[in-house]
Amino acid sequence: MMPPSLLRIYIEDHGRSRIRLWLPVIVLWPIGGFLGLLILPVFLLASGIMRFVYHQNWLLYTIPAVARLILELRGLRICVSNQAAGTKVQFIID
């Protein structure tokens, strides 16, 4: 599985203009990784407190679940259209 690297946004207006944006999401991955490393000690401390005080460790399962969610976004296509106004918006994650 590969993380998404590109977000394409297409905006079409009936009979007018077309806007096509290509946003490189791959540029944001190092920033997200750095922020994740900053938050990780606080998250692990909170997880340890929950485990010993409340005898629950569900907080530890959120890290792999969120990682898998982000990795599975590749190939997602969202199309929104308004027939009355003739507007169509597409979000494509590659």
C-alpha positions as CSV (number, residue, x, y, z in Angstrom):
1,M,0.0,0.0,0.0
2,M,1.2,3.4,-0.9
3,P,0.0,6.7,0.6
4,P,-1.8,9.2,-1.7
5,S,0.6,11.5,-3.4
6,L,-1.6,13.7,-5.6
7,L,-5.0,15.4,-5.2
8,R,-6.8,16.4,-8.3
9,I,-9.7,18.8,-8.2
10,Y,-11.9,19.5,-11.2
11,I,-14.5,22.2,-11.2
12,E,-16.7,22.5,-14.2
13,D,-19.3,25.2,-14.6
14,H,-22.0,24.8,-17.3
15,G,-20.9,26.6,-20.4
16,R,-18.3,28.7,-18.6
17,S,-14.9,27.8,-17.3
18,R,-13.1,24.7,-16.1
19,I,-10.7,24.7,-13.3
20,R,-8.2,21.9,-12.8
21,L,-6.0,21.9,-9.8
22,W,-3.3,19.3,-9.1
23,L,-2.1,19.5,-5.5
24,P,0.9,17.4,-4.6
25,V,0.0,15.8,-1.3
26,I,3.4,14.1,-1.1
27,V,4.9,17.4,0.0
28,L,2.8,17.2,3.2
29,W,4.0,13.7,4.2
30,P,7.3,14.9,5.8
31,I,5.4,17.6,7.8
32,G,2.8,15.0,8.9
33,G,5.5,12.6,9.9
34,F,7.3,15.2,12.0
35,L,4.1,16.2,13.8
36,G,3.3,12.6,14.4
37,L,6.6,12.0,16.0
38,L,6.0,15.1,18.2
39,I,2.6,13.8,19.3
40,L,3.6,10.2,19.8
41,P,5.1,10.5,23.3
42,V,2.0,12.3,24.6
43,F,-0.2,9.7,22.9
44,L,1.7,6.8,24.5
45,L,1.6,8.4,27.9
46,A,-2.1,8.8,27.7
47,S,-2.5,5.2,26.5
48,G,-0.4,4.0,29.4
49,I,-2.5,5.9,31.9
50,M,-5.7,4.6,30.4
51,R,-4.4,1.0,30.5
52,F,-3.4,1.2,34.2
53,V,-6.3,3.3,35.5
54,Y,-9.2,2.1,33.4
55,H,-7.8,-1.3,32.3
56,Q,-8.5,-0.5,28.7
57,N,-6.0,-0.4,25.8
58,W,-8.3,0.6,22.9
59,L,-6.3,3.8,22.4
60,L,-3.3,1.8,21.2
61,Y,-5.4,0.4,18.3
62,T,-6.1,3.9,16.9
63,I,-2.6,4.4,15.5
64,P,-2.7,1.4,13.1
65,A,-6.4,2.1,12.3
66,V,-5.6,5.7,11.3
67,A,-2.5,4.7,9.3
68,R,-4.5,2.1,7.4
69,L,-7.3,4.6,6.7
70,I,-4.8,7.1,5.2
71,L,-3.2,4.4,3.1
72,E,-6.5,3.2,1.8
73,L,-7.5,6.7,0.5
74,R,-5.6,6.2,-2.7
75,G,-8.0,5.8,-5.6
76,L,-10.9,7.6,-3.9
77,R,-13.1,9.6,-6.2
78,I,-15.8,12.0,-5.0
79,C,-18.1,13.6,-7.6
80,V,-20.6,16.3,-6.6
81,S,-22.9,17.8,-9.2
82,N,-25.8,20.3,-9.2
83,Q,-28.0,19.7,-12.2
84,A,-30.0,22.9,-11.7
85,A,-26.9,25.1,-11.7
86,G,-24.9,22.9,-14.1
87,T,-21.9,22.7,-11.8
88,K,-19.8,19.7,-11.3
89,V,-16.9,19.2,-8.8
90,Q,-14.6,16.1,-8.7
91,F,-12.0,15.2,-6.0
92,I,-9.7,12.4,-7.1
93,I,-7.0,11.1,-4.8
94,D,-4.1,9.3,-6.5
